[in-house]
């Protein structure tokens, strides 16, 4: 047993991609393609992660996910003791910002922002059993992580206009943990 056995639990891109997959499963959003001349189907909004910025500026409307500030929650009750006797924290906090970019159309912008906020509000729904929580919201798309709490950290409803685009953002604090069943024995 070594640190490399825990590598997947520190690949936070998988968390961001799982949240992206949750939005895509609605049928209202899509994963951007890598082709420079790609444009999404009419009415489908591309949602980008930090790792998909090559064609980012071209398509509007669009959403962008930005995960930051990842830090362990210092609770010994939320720890895993590996076969190597090392105690590892399994509960983390982070911030996620969902940026909405559209053409300079107020009605369209606020409609897309409200749609994104509605989906974000159910990323980690409160449910009556842990079994249900693994199959609802974004958790169904997360292999190594489980969202425990998604807390609204304030909406930036002010719309900035830059180069003919409207931009605003939704901000959330995430609490997420490692999936126990995926931990190395």
N, C-alpha and C positions, 0 to 999 in steps of 0.2 A: 504494500500500500504506500503510495506516495502522493505528493501534491498533484501530479499529472492525472491521477484518478478523479480529481475534482474539477478538471479543466472546464467541462461543459457547464458547470454551475457559475463560472465566471465569464462566460461568453454572453454578455448582455445584449449583443446583436440579436440573439435568439428571442429574447424578451420583446424587443422592439418589433421584430418580424412577426411574432405571435400576435401582438396587438394589431399590426397591419392586417394580418390574415383574418382577424375578427371583423374588422371593418369591411374587408373584401367579401366575406361570406354573406353580407347583406344583399349583395348584388348591385349596390349603389356606387361602389368604389372598385377600383382595379389596381393591380400592381403595374407599375410602369415597365415598359419593355426597353431594352437597351438600344434599339435602333434609333439613330438620330432623326429619322423622318417619321417616327411613330406618333400617332395621335390617338387618343382614346375614342371609343364609341361615343356617339352623341348621348348626352345625359349621364354618362358614367364618369366619375371623378377619380383621377389618379391620386393615390396616397403614397407618399414617398417616405422612406426611412433616411437616416443620415448616410446610409451606404449607397444611395441611389441618386446621386446628385448630377450625374452626367447630362441628363436631358431636363433637369429640374426647371429651368427658367422658361422653357418653351410653352408648356401646357397650362392653360387656365380654363376652368377653375382647377385648383389642386389643393391637397392637404399635405402637410409635412409633419412628421413625428420627430421630436428631439428629446431624447432621454438624457438626463444629466443628474449630477449630485448624488450618485449611488453611494450609499454608506450603510454599514451594518447597524442593526438595532442591538444595543448591548443588553440583551436579556439572556441569562444563562439557561432559562427554561426553553429557549429557542436555539439550542445548540445540538450539534451532532458530534459524538465522540467516535472517531474512526478506529479501526483495528490497530492503527499506529499510536493510539492514545492521545492524539491531538484533538483538542476541542475546537470545532469550527462553528462560527455563527451561521445560522441558516435563515435568518430573517433580515430583510434589508428595506431601506426607504430610498426613494428616488423621486425626481420630478419629471413629468413629461409635459411638453408643450406641443399642442396641435396648432399649427399655423395654417390659416385659411387664406389663400390668394385667389382672387377672382378679377375679372375685368371690372372697370369702374361702373358697376351697376349695383346700387344699394339693395334693391329688392332681392336680386340673385345672391348677393353676398350674405345678407342676413339669413336667407333661407338655407344656404349651405352650412353656415355656422350653426344654426339651430339643429340641423340634421346631424352634424358631427357631435354636437353637445348631447343630443339624445342618445346616440350610440355610446359615447364615452361614459355617460351616466350609468350604463349597464355593463361596463367592462367587468366589474366584480360585484354582481348582485348579492344582496343579503338573502341567504336561503336557510332553510331549517336543518339541512344536513350537509356534512362534508362531502358525501358522495355526490349530492346535487351540485355543489359548488365546483367540482372538477369538470362538469359537463356543461356549464352555463357560462355566458359571457366570454371573455377572452381566454379563460382557463382551458377551454377545450382545444385551443390552438397552441398551448404552451407545453413543451415536452419536459423541461427540467424545472420550470418555475410554476408557482401558483399565486395569482393575485389574491391578497387577503383583504385589502381595502383600497378604494380609489376615493380620494377626498378632494373635492373641488377646491382649488387654491386661488380662485379668482379668475374671472373672465375679463379679458381686455376687449371690451365692446367698442372702444374707440377704433375707428377705421382710419388707417393711414393711407394716403394716396401717393403712390410713387410710380412714375413712368406709366401712368394710365391703368394701374392696378389698385385694387383695394386689398388691404392686409389687416387681419386681426388674429387674435390667438385665444385658445382655451388652455388653461393651466391646471394641472392636477398633481397631487402628491400621491405616490403609489407606495403601498406596503406590500412586499411580495416575499415569498419564501421558496425554499428548495422543496421539490416534491420528494417526500420521504422514500417513496417506493423506488426512486431513481438513485438514491445514495449508494455508494460503494459499500459492500458488506464489510 
